[in-house]
Amino acid sequence: MARIKHVTLNIEEERIKSLAALAGTFGVSAEEVIGQSLPDEALVGLFFQCKDYLPELGWDQVAEVGREALREHLRKTYRKGLDAHLARLGLRLEQPSANEVEAARQRALDALRADTEHSLEPQIRRAEKDSVYLGWLYDAWRRARAGEPGYRISRVDSQATSRDSAWVVLRDGQAL
């Protein structure tokens, strides 16, 4: 059985908050990221074996390879998410200009507002301020109108007052 030793790390508060936010987007904790960032025994052993043959090899070089791999993974993950977001707005990433993105954003908002059968005003107000939310809302709205399973537009009680209700787009029974 592996022995566990508890070690205290001093990390600036803002840095740990940023790490926790980033880790949360991947569904893990900051502590898990820190633990997984430490080299395992096999890597340490390999480093010392290589150091025998390459005395100029420094741990900072090995660590930089790991940091670069992490940066590349995050770039790919971000790019994949950005591609999906733009696709929900009907765009592709092959260099859309800021004007094209803004035009697609405005088209999506106009389409949502043009749905006179269902006034989605509370969700539209939020979408005006958050373009990622707008992409999710617009995509779900199109799917609901197409009758795709899991998506629908429904009237629900408003949280503002108990007597008001509003139309909202639902995905798997949950308001976006």
N, C-alpha and C positions, 0 to 999 in steps of 0.2 A: 504494500500500500504506500502510495506517495505521501510524503510528509508535506504539510503546508506550513509556510512561515508567513506571518502577517508583517507587512512592511508599510510604514507610513510614507506617503508621497506628498510633497508640498507643491500644489499647482495653483496658479493664480485663479481667483474666483471667476473672472470673465472667461478665461480659457476653458475651465471646466464646464461653465454654462454653455459655451459654444459647442464643446464636445458632446455634452448631454443632448443638445438640440439636434446636432448632426446624427448622433447615434440613434436618437428617437425616431428619425425618419426611416431608419433601417430596422426598427423594432427591437433594439438592444439598449442596454444601459451604458453609461460612460465607463463604469467599472469594468464591464465586459470588454469594451473596446481596449481599455488600458491593459487588461489581462491578456487579451489576444494579441496585443502589439508587442509583447515581450517575446524574445526568441525562445523557441523550445530547446530542449536539451540536445536534440539531434543537430540543430543548426549551430549551436555553440560548439559542439564537438567537431562538426565539419569545418567551422571557422579555424579552430586551433590546428586541425590537420592541415588545412590549406596554408596556414601561417608558417608551418614548418617548411613548406616548399616555396612559398612566396612571402618572404619576411617583410616586404614593403606593404603587404596587404594590411589595411587598418580597419578597425571596426566601423569607423565613420563611413568608409566606402561601402561596406556591407549594409549599414543602416540606410544610406542614401538610396541604394537599390530598392529597399523595402518601401521607403517614402515615395519614390518615383512610381513604384507599382501601385501604391495606394492612390496617389494623385491621378494616375491613368485610369484606374477603376472608377474613381469618383467622376472624372470627366466623361467616361462612357456612360455611367449611370445618369448623370445630368443630361447628357445629350439625348439619351433614350427618353427621358421624361419630357424634355423640351420638344422632341419630335412628336410625342404623343399629344402634348398640349396643343401644338400648332395644328396637328391633324384634326383634333376636335373642332378647331375653328376653320377647318377646310384649307389649311395651308401646308406646304412642305418646306423643309428647312434649307433647301438649296439657295440660301441667301435671300430670304424675303426681306424687303426693306422695312424700315420702321413704318413707313406710310402704308405698306401692304398689310402689316400686322394690325395697325390701327383701323384700316378699312375693314378687315375681317372681323375685328372686335365690334365695330359699329354695325356691320351686317348682322352679326349674331344678336346684338342688343335690339336692333330694329325688328328682327324676326320674332324675338320673344315678345316685344311690345305689340306686334301686329296680331298676335293671337288674341283676338277679341272674345273668343269663347271662354278663355281662361286668363284672367288678369293675374299675372305672376309678380305683381309689384314688389312685395317684400323681398323675393329672391332677386329680382332685377336690380333693386337698390343696392343689394350686397354685390352683385355681379359688376355694377358700374365701378366699384372701388377695387375689385379683385379680379384680375383677368384670368388667373388660374381657375378660380371658382366659376367664372363665366364660361370657360371652356368645358368644365364638367357639367354645368347646368345646361348649356346649349346642346351638348352631346346627349345628355339624358332626356331632354325635352324632345329632340328629334326622334330618339328611340321610342319614347312614350307615344308620340303621335303616330309612329309606324306600327304600334301595337307589339313591340318586342317584349317578350316575357321578362318580368322583373322591373319594368319601367311603367309608370303611369302618372297621370296628372289627376290630383284629387283635391277636394276641398277639406281643409282641416281647421280646427279651432285655432284662432290666433292667440298668441301669448300676451298680446297687448290688453285685450279685454276678453271676458268670458263670453260675451255675446257676439263678438266678431269672428268671422272665419275667412280664410283666404285660400286661394288656389296655390298649390305647390307641386313641384315635380318630385316624385318619389322614386327611389331606386331600392329595390328589395324591401319596400315598405317603410323606408326611412327618408325623410326630407333631406334634400341636398343642402 
